[in-house]
Amino acid sequence: MEVYAAVLVEPKRPLRIERLGLPALKAGQVLVEIAYGGLCGTQLLEIRGAKGPDPYLPHVLGHEGVGTVLDVGKQVTKVRAGDRVVLSWIQGCGMDAEPAQYSSALGRVNAGKVSTFMTHAIVSENRVTPVAQWVPVKEAAIMGCAMLTAMGMVDRALGVRSGSTLALFGLGGIGLSTAIMARARGAIVFGVDVRETKLHHAQALGVQHVVNAAKEDPIARIRALTSDQGVDYAIEAAGDKQAMEAALGVTRTNGGVCLLAGNVPRGMTLQVDPYDLIRGKRLCGTWGGGAEPDADLSKLVEVYPIISEQMSRVITHVFPLHEINCAVVCASEGLAGRVLLHTVH
């Protein structure tokens, strides 16, 4: 079997497409033929070396995708050969298997519990979840991180309801996916970004109010739109210090919640006025929105017929695997929603 992968050999350098040798499957491991993998901010930080020293180089990348199970290791009961599965970095049910190590002309190439920027991947059983065959394959790919995190934040972390007010800072893959889920729950959504193209994109997905933070103060604007009350919930999904501080600024006192979801460079700090917290604002972080893949993916599939058109529009660019570095540039420019890699070699 020919296996090709995008390999990070050195931070701040282009990824290399390498042919890999597959090791024998170990207990709890699943071999998946990848169809699509999603590119998000976490991978961009890894590629830039912004997450700090990387002791696992060289290694493969990707933590969101969709594919078909080809084989399973011992003790795997969750999936079997032929199943279509969503791959996610968020841990679900099943064995927590050790990461795979591949052979290559570079020597050993490391992997995490899940990898998707490759034609075939050995992943841990608890990082795959079966998904119905009728769900379109590209849309299924973004259920592994973007939509799963969005559902977790909206339903589990915040409990957004009809009539709730929600401000989203950063309208990339996570932000747009969250807008879709919040609108599906009947929320009034305010979208904040610094690019007009993204604001127009958000409006097309149903966001009622948009604010260009490069042209006006988002705190003043959103407070004006809410009779100076602020919003019930604010989510920062851009990984930007100023956006995080502004998100707390638009959160209402006496029970409002500001949720930080954006990935940030290592060492970044925030400036917070303690009086905001004393007045009843809550500032929280989130790890994948607290999503539970096995339960929440089923809920996503149930709601998919209602949000299918919006989900398809979150995916703005698709690149073949061998154009991975073009995909990285596209995602880094801040103009994309979700960028996908079509990983069939």
BALOBA-1460 file (C-alpha; in Angstrom, 3 decimals):
// residues 345
<rec num="1" residu="m" x="0.000" y="0.000" z="0.000"/>
<rec num="2" residu="e" x="1.375" y="3.397" z="-0.966"/>
<rec num="3" residu="v" x="0.974" y="5.947" z="1.824"/>
<rec num="4" residu="y" x="1.803" y="9.619" z="1.380"/>
<rec num="5" residu="a" x="1.717" y="12.313" z="4.049"/>
<rec num="6" residu="a" x="2.494" y="15.969" z="4.617"/>
<rec num="7" residu="v" x="5.355" y="15.912" z="7.126"/>
<rec num="8" residu="l" x="6.533" y="18.753" z="9.337"/>
<rec num="9" residu="v" x="10.302" y="18.391" z="9.388"/>
<rec num="10" residu="e" x="11.245" y="21.816" z="10.694"/>
<rec num="11" residu="p" x="9.109" y="24.724" z="12.001"/>
<rec num="12" residu="k" x="8.745" y="27.752" z="9.748"/>
<rec num="13" residu="r" x="9.650" y="25.630" z="6.726"/>
<rec num="14" residu="p" x="7.390" y="24.163" z="4.004"/>
<rec num="15" residu="l" x="5.894" y="20.765" z="4.738"/>
<rec num="16" residu="r" x="7.252" y="17.853" z="2.731"/>
<rec num="17" residu="i" x="5.223" y="15.174" z="0.993"/>
<rec num="18" residu="e" x="6.826" y="11.897" z="1.983"/>
<rec num="19" residu="r" x="6.114" y="8.271" z="1.222"/>
<rec num="20" residu="l" x="5.641" y="6.374" z="4.485"/>
<rec num="21" residu="g" x="5.829" y="2.752" z="5.501"/>
<rec num="22" residu="l" x="2.939" y="1.428" z="7.574"/>
<rec num="23" residu="p" x="3.761" y="-0.506" z="10.748"/>
<rec num="24" residu="a" x="1.658" y="-3.460" z="11.865"/>
<rec num="25" residu="l" x="-1.466" y="-2.471" z="13.746"/>
<rec num="26" residu="k" x="-1.280" y="-2.661" z="17.529"/>
<rec num="27" residu="a" x="-4.112" y="-3.145" z="19.982"/>
<rec num="28" residu="g" x="-6.625" y="-0.307" z="19.854"/>
<rec num="29" residu="q" x="-5.374" y="1.093" z="16.548"/>
<rec num="30" residu="v" x="-7.464" y="1.664" z="13.416"/>
<rec num="31" residu="l" x="-6.211" y="1.996" z="9.830"/>
<rec num="32" residu="v" x="-8.214" y="4.614" z="7.943"/>
<rec num="33" residu="e" x="-8.088" y="5.639" z="4.298"/>
<rec num="34" residu="i" x="-8.473" y="9.410" z="4.587"/>
<rec num="35" residu="a" x="-10.754" y="11.263" z="2.178"/>
<rec num="36" residu="y" x="-10.536" y="14.828" z="3.519"/>
<rec num="37" residu="g" x="-8.692" y="16.531" z="6.347"/>
<rec num="38" residu="g" x="-9.459" y="19.971" z="7.785"/>
<rec num="39" residu="l" x="-6.789" y="22.627" z="8.332"/>
<rec num="40" residu="c" x="-7.251" y="24.826" z="11.385"/>
<rec num="41" residu="g" x="-5.375" y="27.235" z="13.628"/>
<rec num="42" residu="t" x="-3.710" y="24.549" z="15.724"/>
<rec num="43" residu="q" x="-1.808" y="23.219" z="12.722"/>
<rec num="44" residu="l" x="-0.819" y="26.739" z="11.662"/>
<rec num="45" residu="l" x="0.708" y="27.362" z="15.087"/>
<rec num="46" residu="e" x="2.583" y="24.055" z="14.923"/>
<rec num="47" residu="i" x="3.926" y="24.830" z="11.462"/>
<rec num="48" residu="r" x="5.066" y="28.291" z="12.584"/>
<rec num="49" residu="g" x="6.700" y="26.891" z="15.705"/>
<rec num="50" residu="a" x="4.475" y="29.143" z="17.823"/>
<rec num="51" residu="k" x="3.512" y="26.428" z="20.315"/>
<rec num="52" residu="g" x="7.008" y="26.175" z="21.721"/>
<rec num="53" residu="p" x="9.675" y="23.483" z="21.288"/>
<rec num="54" residu="d" x="8.450" y="20.470" z="19.304"/>
<rec num="55" residu="p" x="10.106" y="17.268" z="20.562"/>
<rec num="56" residu="y" x="8.259" y="15.030" z="18.080"/>
<rec num="57" residu="l" x="9.776" y="16.262" z="14.805"/>
<rec num="58" residu="p" x="9.499" y="15.029" z="12.146"/>
<rec num="59" residu="h" x="5.794" y="14.304" z="12.430"/>
<rec num="60" residu="v" x="2.539" y="14.194" z="10.522"/>
<rec num="61" residu="l" x="-0.315" y="16.612" z="11.137"/>
<rec num="62" residu="g" x="-4.089" y="17.018" z="11.048"/>
<rec num="63" residu="h" x="-6.717" y="16.449" z="13.721"/>
<rec num="64" residu="e" x="-10.003" y="16.630" z="11.800"/>
<rec num="65" residu="g" x="-11.195" y="14.560" z="8.877"/>
<rec num="66" residu="v" x="-13.244" y="11.777" z="7.392"/>
<rec num="67" residu="g" x="-12.369" y="8.428" z="5.869"/>
<rec num="68" residu="t" x="-13.078" y="4.714" z="5.578"/>
<rec num="69" residu="v" x="-11.827" y="2.023" z="7.940"/>
<rec num="70" residu="l" x="-9.584" y="-0.507" z="6.173"/>
<rec num="71" residu="d" x="-8.478" y="-2.601" z="9.132"/>
<rec num="72" residu="v" x="-8.529" y="-2.685" z="12.922"/>
<rec num="73" residu="g" x="-6.123" y="-3.888" z="15.583"/>
<rec num="74" residu="k" x="-6.875" y="-6.265" z="18.420"/>
<rec num="75" residu="q" x="-9.516" y="-5.283" z="20.982"/>
<rec num="76" residu="v" x="-11.144" y="-2.706" z="18.669"/>
<rec num="77" residu="t" x="-14.930" y="-3.051" z="18.902"/>
<rec num="78" residu="k" x="-16.206" y="0.418" z="17.994"/>
<rec num="79" residu="v" x="-15.631" y="0.209" z="14.227"/>
<rec num="80" residu="r" x="-14.889" y="-2.381" z="11.571"/>
<rec num="81" residu="a" x="-13.569" y="-2.478" z="8.020"/>
<rec num="82" residu="g" x="-15.841" y="-0.604" z="5.616"/>
<rec num="83" residu="d" x="-17.212" y="1.878" z="8.159"/>
<rec num="84" residu="r" x="-17.103" y="5.552" z="7.283"/>
<rec num="85" residu="v" x="-15.698" y="7.443" z="10.255"/>
<rec num="86" residu="v" x="-15.150" y="11.009" z="11.387"/>
<rec num="87" residu="l" x="-11.686" y="11.569" z="12.850"/>
<rec num="88" residu="s" x="-11.282" y="14.037" z="15.694"/>
<rec num="89" residu="w" x="-8.683" y="15.192" z="18.196"/>
<rec num="90" residu="i" x="-11.439" y="15.176" z="20.816"/>
<rec num="91" residu="q" x="-11.343" y="11.922" z="22.752"/>
<rec num="92" residu="g" x="-14.378" y="9.684" z="22.518"/>
<rec num="93" residu="c" x="-15.174" y="6.130" z="23.542"/>
<rec num="94" residu="g" x="-12.861" y="3.230" z="22.810"/>
<rec num="95" residu="m" x="-9.264" y="2.278" z="23.502"/>
<rec num="96" residu="d" x="-6.694" y="5.012" z="23.905"/>
<rec num="97" residu="a" x="-4.013" y="3.387" z="21.760"/>
<rec num="98" residu="e" x="-0.401" y="4.460" z="21.541"/>
<rec num="99" residu="p" x="0.503" y="6.754" z="18.611"/>
<rec num="100" residu="a" x="1.820" y="5.200" z="15.410"/>
<rec num="101" residu="q" x="5.359" y="5.602" z="14.158"/>
<rec num="102" residu="y" x="5.980" y="5.405" z="10.424"/>
<rec num="103" residu="s" x="9.132" y="4.638" z="8.456"/>
<rec num="104" residu="s" x="10.343" y="6.899" z="5.647"/>
<rec num="105" residu="a" x="13.402" y="8.141" z="3.777"/>
<rec num="106" residu="l" x="13.709" y="10.673" z="6.615"/>
<rec num="107" residu="g" x="13.860" y="7.894" z="9.160"/>
<rec num="108" residu="r" x="11.136" y="7.558" z="11.774"/>
<rec num="109" residu="v" x="8.126" y="9.852" z="11.383"/>
<rec num="110" residu="n" x="5.996" y="10.388" z="14.478"/>
<rec num="111" residu="a" x="2.248" y="10.795" z="14.794"/>
<rec num="112" residu="g" x="-0.276" y="11.669" z="17.460"/>
<rec num="113" residu="k" x="-3.429" y="9.793" z="18.404"/>
<rec num="114" residu="v" x="-4.983" y="11.089" z="15.182"/>
<rec num="115" residu="s" x="-3.570" y="12.368" z="11.884"/>
<rec num="116" residu="t" x="-5.387" y="13.411" z="8.717"/>
<rec num="117" residu="f" x="-2.922" y="15.148" z="6.361"/>
<rec num="118" residu="m" x="-2.114" y="11.833" z="4.717"/>
<rec num="119" residu="t" x="-3.654" y="9.273" z="2.397"/>
<rec num="120" residu="h" x="-3.871" y="6.586" z="5.091"/>
<rec num="121" residu="a" x="-3.476" y="6.946" z="8.839"/>
<rec num="122" residu="i" x="-3.202" y="4.707" z="11.874"/>
<rec num="123" residu="v" x="-5.255" y="6.317" z="14.630"/>
<rec num="124" residu="s" x="-6.494" y="5.473" z="18.097"/>
<rec num="125" residu="e" x="-9.929" y="3.856" z="18.396"/>
<rec num="126" residu="n" x="-11.117" y="6.680" z="20.658"/>
<rec num="127" residu="r" x="-10.415" y="9.260" z="17.928"/>
<rec num="128" residu="v" x="-12.833" y="7.782" z="15.367"/>
<rec num="129" residu="t" x="-16.630" y="7.824" z="15.362"/>
<rec num="130" residu="p" x="-18.861" y="6.103" z="12.790"/>
<rec num="131" residu="v" x="-20.935" y="8.462" z="10.650"/>
<rec num="132" residu="a" x="-23.834" y="7.713" z="8.318"/>
<rec num="133" residu="q" x="-22.897" y="7.128" z="4.677"/>
<rec num="134" residu="w" x="-25.576" y="9.546" z="3.481"/>
<rec num="135" residu="v" x="-23.820" y="12.557" z="5.048"/>
<rec num="136" residu="p" x="-21.777" y="14.240" z="2.258"/>
<rec num="137" residu="v" x="-18.112" y="13.419" z="2.712"/>
<rec num="138" residu="k" x="-16.744" y="16.983" z="2.740"/>
<rec num="139" residu="e" x="-19.282" y="18.139" z="5.294"/>
<rec num="140" residu="a" x="-18.560" y="15.063" z="7.410"/>
<rec num="141" residu="a" x="-14.892" y="16.134" z="7.526"/>
<rec num="142" residu="i" x="-15.637" y="19.348" z="9.431"/>
<rec num="143" residu="m" x="-17.695" y="17.437" z="11.979"/>
<rec num="144" residu="g" x="-14.400" y="16.310" z="13.509"/>
<rec num="145" residu="c" x="-13.417" y="19.684" z="14.944"/>
<rec num="146" residu="a" x="-15.168" y="22.790" z="13.610"/>
<rec num="147" residu="m" x="-18.787" y="21.669" z="13.942"/>
<rec num="148" residu="l" x="-18.163" y="19.374" z="16.917"/>
<rec num="149" residu="t" x="-16.490" y="22.150" z="18.894"/>
<rec num="150" residu="a" x="-19.262" y="24.544" z="17.862"/>
<rec num="151" residu="m" x="-21.979" y="22.201" z="19.094"/>
<rec num="152" residu="g" x="-20.084" y="21.639" z="22.332"/>
<rec num="153" residu="m" x="-19.737" y="25.358" z="23.017"/>
<rec num="154" residu="v" x="-23.318" y="26.236" z="22.096"/>
<rec num="155" residu="d" x="-25.069" y="23.317" z="23.793"/>
<rec num="156" residu="r" x="-22.758" y="22.052" z="26.534"/>
<rec num="157" residu="a" x="-20.522" y="24.925" z="27.593"/>
<rec num="158" residu="l" x="-23.046" y="27.770" z="27.302"/>
<rec num="159" residu="g" x="-26.526" y="26.318" z="26.927"/>
<rec num="160" residu="v" x="-27.546" y="28.826" z="24.255"/>
<rec num="161" residu="r" x="-31.309" y="29.125" z="23.861"/>
<rec num="162" residu="s" x="-33.764" y="30.934" z="21.643"/>
<rec num="163" residu="g" x="-33.432" y="34.667" z="22.214"/>
<rec num="164" residu="s" x="-29.933" y="34.445" z="23.729"/>
<rec num="165" residu="t" x="-27.457" y="37.033" z="22.499"/>
<rec num="166" residu="l" x="-24.049" y="35.788" z="21.379"/>
<rec num="167" residu="a" x="-21.015" y="37.693" z="20.067"/>
<rec num="168" residu="l" x="-18.479" y="35.782" z="17.983"/>
<rec num="169" residu="f" x="-14.973" y="37.186" z="17.627"/>
<rec num="170" residu="g" x="-13.209" y="35.556" z="14.674"/>
<rec num="171" residu="l" x="-15.191" y="34.218" z="11.725"/>
<rec num="172" residu="g" x="-13.010" y="31.387" z="10.483"/>
<rec num="173" residu="g" x="-13.980" y="27.718" z="10.559"/>
<rec num="174" residu="i" x="-14.807" y="27.582" z="14.275"/>
<rec num="175" residu="g" x="-16.515" y="30.979" z="14.329"/>
<rec num="176" residu="l" x="-18.715" y="30.291" z="11.298"/>
<rec num="177" residu="s" x="-19.605" y="26.814" z="12.562"/>
<rec num="178" residu="t" x="-20.581" y="28.293" z="15.922"/>
<rec num="179" residu="a" x="-22.720" y="30.898" z="14.197"/>
<rec num="180" residu="i" x="-24.593" y="28.122" z="12.400"/>
<rec num="181" residu="m" x="-25.238" y="26.177" z="15.606"/>
<rec num="182" residu="a" x="-26.239" y="29.286" z="17.562"/>
<rec num="183" residu="r" x="-28.682" y="30.386" z="14.866"/>
<rec num="184" residu="a" x="-30.108" y="26.858" z="14.785"/>
<rec num="185" residu="r" x="-30.826" y="27.288" z="18.501"/>
<rec num="186" residu="g" x="-32.559" y="30.632" z="17.868"/>
<rec num="187" residu="a" x="-29.847" y="32.960" z="19.171"/>
<rec num="188" residu="i" x="-29.252" y="36.541" z="18.087"/>
<rec num="189" residu="v" x="-25.684" y="36.529" z="16.790"/>
<rec num="190" residu="f" x="-23.159" y="39.351" z="16.465"/>
<rec num="191" residu="g" x="-20.160" y="38.570" z="14.260"/>
<rec num="192" residu="v" x="-16.856" y="40.422" z="14.680"/>
<rec num="193" residu="d" x="-13.874" y="40.235" z="12.370"/>
<rec num="194" residu="v" x="-11.360" y="42.546" z="10.680"/>
<rec num="195" residu="r" x="-12.087" y="41.445" z="7.108"/>
<rec num="196" residu="e" x="-15.150" y="42.501" z="5.145"/>
<rec num="197" residu="t" x="-15.197" y="39.256" z="3.160"/>
<rec num="198" residu="k" x="-15.627" y="37.254" z="6.342"/>
<rec num="199" residu="l" x="-18.340" y="39.568" z="7.622"/>
<rec num="200" residu="h" x="-20.282" y="39.173" z="4.358"/>
<rec num="201" residu="h" x="-19.778" y="35.422" z="4.591"/>
<rec num="202" residu="a" x="-21.194" y="35.401" z="8.129"/>
<rec num="203" residu="q" x="-24.224" y="37.421" z="7.060"/>
<rec num="204" residu="a" x="-24.894" y="34.919" z="4.298"/>
<rec num="205" residu="l" x="-24.969" y="32.205" z="6.962"/>
<rec num="206" residu="g" x="-27.597" y="34.058" z="9.010"/>
<rec num="207" residu="v" x="-25.585" y="36.261" z="11.395"/>
<rec num="208" residu="q" x="-27.830" y="39.253" z="12.117"/>
<rec num="209" residu="h" x="-25.257" y="41.891" z="13.095"/>
<rec num="210" residu="v" x="-21.640" y="42.242" z="11.934"/>
<rec num="211" residu="v" x="-18.884" y="44.553" z="13.155"/>
<rec num="212" residu="n" x="-15.594" y="45.308" z="11.407"/>
<rec num="213" residu="a" x="-13.166" y="45.655" z="14.307"/>
<rec num="214" residu="a" x="-10.615" y="47.247" z="11.983"/>
<rec num="215" residu="k" x="-12.968" y="50.181" z="11.409"/>
<rec num="216" residu="e" x="-14.886" y="50.612" z="14.664"/>
<rec num="217" residu="d" x="-14.712" y="49.707" z="18.328"/>
<rec num="218" residu="p" x="-16.564" y="46.373" z="18.675"/>
<rec num="219" residu="i" x="-17.280" y="46.968" z="22.364"/>
<rec num="220" residu="a" x="-18.943" y="50.329" z="21.733"/>
<rec num="221" residu="r" x="-20.836" y="49.027" z="18.696"/>
<rec num="222" residu="i" x="-22.220" y="45.892" z="20.339"/>
<rec num="223" residu="r" x="-23.140" y="47.763" z="23.501"/>
<rec num="224" residu="a" x="-25.007" y="50.282" z="21.363"/>
<rec num="225" residu="l" x="-26.874" y="47.441" z="19.645"/>
<rec num="226" residu="t" x="-27.824" y="45.902" z="23.018"/>
<rec num="227" residu="s" x="-28.959" y="49.078" z="24.794"/>
<rec num="228" residu="d" x="-25.629" y="49.132" z="26.676"/>
<rec num="229" residu="q" x="-26.388" y="45.763" z="28.275"/>
<rec num="230" residu="g" x="-23.848" y="43.640" z="26.444"/>
<rec num="231" residu="v" x="-24.421" y="40.064" z="25.317"/>
<rec num="232" residu="d" x="-25.309" y="36.943" z="27.260"/>
<rec num="233" residu="y" x="-22.385" y="35.071" z="25.745"/>
<rec num="234" residu="a" x="-19.206" y="35.954" z="23.888"/>
<rec num="235" residu="i" x="-16.843" y="33.498" z="22.188"/>
<rec num="236" residu="e" x="-13.349" y="34.343" z="20.997"/>
<rec num="237" residu="a" x="-12.306" y="32.013" z="18.160"/>
<rec num="238" residu="a" x="-9.512" y="33.986" z="16.499"/>
<rec num="239" residu="g" x="-6.640" y="33.377" z="18.914"/>
<rec num="240" residu="d" x="-6.024" y="37.102" z="19.243"/>
<rec num="241" residu="k" x="-5.240" y="38.990" z="22.464"/>
<rec num="242" residu="q" x="-7.238" y="42.125" z="21.568"/>
<rec num="243" residu="a" x="-10.201" y="40.042" z="20.443"/>
<rec num="244" residu="m" x="-10.180" y="38.114" z="23.730"/>
<rec num="245" residu="e" x="-10.159" y="41.287" z="25.776"/>
<rec num="246" residu="a" x="-12.908" y="42.811" z="23.627"/>
<rec num="247" residu="a" x="-15.015" y="39.652" z="23.980"/>
<rec num="248" residu="l" x="-14.950" y="40.059" z="27.747"/>
<rec num="249" residu="g" x="-15.765" y="43.732" z="27.270"/>
<rec num="250" residu="v" x="-19.026" y="43.006" z="25.434"/>
<rec num="251" residu="t" x="-20.144" y="40.338" z="27.913"/>
<rec num="252" residu="r" x="-22.949" y="41.501" z="30.176"/>
<rec num="253" residu="t" x="-22.546" y="41.746" z="33.935"/>
<rec num="254" residu="n" x="-24.472" y="39.548" z="36.389"/>
<rec num="255" residu="g" x="-24.167" y="36.212" z="34.650"/>
<rec num="256" residu="g" x="-22.688" y="36.799" z="31.205"/>
<rec num="257" residu="v" x="-20.079" y="34.272" z="30.031"/>
<rec num="258" residu="c" x="-17.018" y="34.913" z="27.886"/>
<rec num="259" residu="l" x="-15.562" y="31.737" z="26.403"/>
<rec num="260" residu="l" x="-12.025" y="31.584" z="24.973"/>
<rec num="261" residu="a" x="-11.681" y="29.013" z="22.190"/>
<rec num="262" residu="g" x="-9.014" y="30.493" z="19.899"/>
<rec num="263" residu="n" x="-5.543" y="28.964" z="19.796"/>
<rec num="264" residu="v" x="-2.868" y="31.437" z="20.830"/>
<rec num="265" residu="p" x="0.927" y="31.500" z="20.562"/>
<rec num="266" residu="r" x="2.728" y="30.197" z="23.617"/>
<rec num="267" residu="g" x="3.440" y="32.883" z="26.212"/>
<rec num="268" residu="m" x="0.660" y="35.279" z="25.236"/>
<rec num="269" residu="t" x="-1.037" y="36.973" z="28.204"/>
<rec num="270" residu="l" x="-4.259" y="38.945" z="28.672"/>
<rec num="271" residu="q" x="-5.064" y="42.114" z="30.548"/>
<rec num="272" residu="v" x="-8.220" y="41.651" z="32.604"/>
<rec num="273" residu="d" x="-9.912" y="44.152" z="34.919"/>
<rec num="274" residu="p" x="-10.828" y="42.160" z="38.064"/>
<rec num="275" residu="y" x="-13.846" y="44.422" z="38.559"/>
<rec num="276" residu="d" x="-15.408" y="42.840" z="35.451"/>
<rec num="277" residu="l" x="-15.312" y="39.484" z="37.217"/>
<rec num="278" residu="i" x="-16.507" y="40.940" z="40.505"/>
<rec num="279" residu="r" x="-19.565" y="42.321" z="38.682"/>
<rec num="280" residu="g" x="-20.540" y="38.818" z="37.650"/>
<rec num="281" residu="k" x="-18.883" y="38.280" z="34.307"/>
<rec num="282" residu="r" x="-17.411" y="34.806" z="33.885"/>
<rec num="283" residu="l" x="-14.237" y="34.250" z="31.861"/>
<rec num="284" residu="c" x="-13.738" y="30.619" z="30.866"/>
<rec num="285" residu="g" x="-11.595" y="28.545" z="28.567"/>
<rec num="286" residu="t" x="-12.872" y="25.580" z="26.615"/>
<rec num="287" residu="w" x="-11.325" y="22.366" z="25.316"/>
<rec num="288" residu="g" x="-13.303" y="21.465" z="22.229"/>
<rec num="289" residu="g" x="-16.405" y="22.979" z="23.778"/>
<rec num="290" residu="g" x="-16.625" y="20.012" z="26.130"/>
<rec num="291" residu="a" x="-17.991" y="18.009" z="23.213"/>
<rec num="292" residu="e" x="-18.485" y="14.254" z="23.499"/>
<rec num="293" residu="p" x="-17.960" y="12.845" z="19.985"/>
<rec num="294" residu="d" x="-20.021" y="9.679" z="20.315"/>
<rec num="295" residu="a" x="-23.115" y="11.540" z="21.547"/>
<rec num="296" residu="d" x="-22.685" y="14.881" z="19.829"/>
<rec num="297" residu="l" x="-21.849" y="13.562" z="16.373"/>
<rec num="298" residu="s" x="-25.196" y="11.769" z="16.368"/>
<rec num="299" residu="k" x="-26.878" y="15.065" z="17.246"/>
<rec num="300" residu="l" x="-25.005" y="16.799" z="14.425"/>
<rec num="301" residu="v" x="-26.206" y="14.201" z="11.956"/>
<rec num="302" residu="e" x="-29.783" y="14.693" z="13.209"/>
<rec num="303" residu="v" x="-29.631" y="18.458" z="12.684"/>
<rec num="304" residu="y" x="-27.636" y="18.227" z="9.444"/>
<rec num="305" residu="p" x="-30.671" y="18.350" z="7.081"/>
<rec num="306" residu="i" x="-31.595" y="21.720" z="8.630"/>
<rec num="307" residu="i" x="-28.116" y="23.251" z="8.432"/>
<rec num="308" residu="s" x="-26.697" y="21.420" z="5.404"/>
<rec num="309" residu="e" x="-26.539" y="24.453" z="3.111"/>
<rec num="310" residu="q" x="-24.811" y="26.591" z="5.731"/>
<rec num="311" residu="m" x="-22.325" y="23.833" z="6.578"/>
<rec num="312" residu="s" x="-21.296" y="23.439" z="2.964"/>
<rec num="313" residu="r" x="-20.559" y="27.180" z="2.813"/>
<rec num="314" residu="v" x="-18.200" y="27.014" z="5.777"/>
<rec num="315" residu="i" x="-15.832" y="25.088" z="3.469"/>
<rec num="316" residu="t" x="-14.331" y="27.813" z="1.308"/>
<rec num="317" residu="h" x="-11.245" y="26.136" z="-0.168"/>
<rec num="318" residu="v" x="-10.205" y="22.576" z="-1.070"/>
<rec num="319" residu="f" x="-6.619" y="21.669" z="-2.000"/>
<rec num="320" residu="p" x="-5.092" y="18.337" z="-3.039"/>
<rec num="321" residu="l" x="-2.628" y="16.907" z="-0.546"/>
<rec num="322" residu="h" x="0.397" y="17.745" z="-2.674"/>
<rec num="323" residu="e" x="-0.582" y="21.435" z="-2.481"/>
<rec num="324" residu="i" x="-0.502" y="21.451" z="1.312"/>
<rec num="325" residu="n" x="1.781" y="24.470" z="1.463"/>
<rec num="326" residu="c" x="-0.612" y="26.484" z="-0.721"/>
<rec num="327" residu="a" x="-3.380" y="25.480" z="1.683"/>
<rec num="328" residu="v" x="-1.295" y="26.713" z="4.620"/>
<rec num="329" residu="v" x="-0.744" y="30.082" z="2.932"/>
<rec num="330" residu="c" x="-4.473" y="30.351" z="2.169"/>
<rec num="331" residu="a" x="-5.460" y="29.624" z="5.770"/>
<rec num="332" residu="s" x="-2.762" y="31.951" z="7.131"/>
<rec num="333" residu="e" x="-3.995" y="34.913" z="5.084"/>
<rec num="334" residu="g" x="-7.179" y="35.003" z="7.129"/>
<rec num="335" residu="l" x="-9.554" y="34.986" z="4.171"/>
<rec num="336" residu="a" x="-10.790" y="31.406" z="4.420"/>
<rec num="337" residu="g" x="-13.566" y="29.709" z="6.335"/>
<rec num="338" residu="r" x="-12.507" y="26.071" z="6.630"/>
<rec num="339" residu="v" x="-9.755" y="24.828" z="4.319"/>
<rec num="340" residu="l" x="-9.867" y="21.134" z="3.397"/>
<rec num="341" residu="l" x="-7.201" y="18.827" z="2.021"/>
<rec num="342" residu="h" x="-8.376" y="16.191" z="-0.444"/>
<rec num="343" residu="t" x="-6.013" y="13.442" z="0.578"/>
<rec num="344" residu="v" x="-6.519" y="10.877" z="-2.200"/>
<rec num="345" residu="h" x="-3.068" y="10.651" z="-3.803"/>
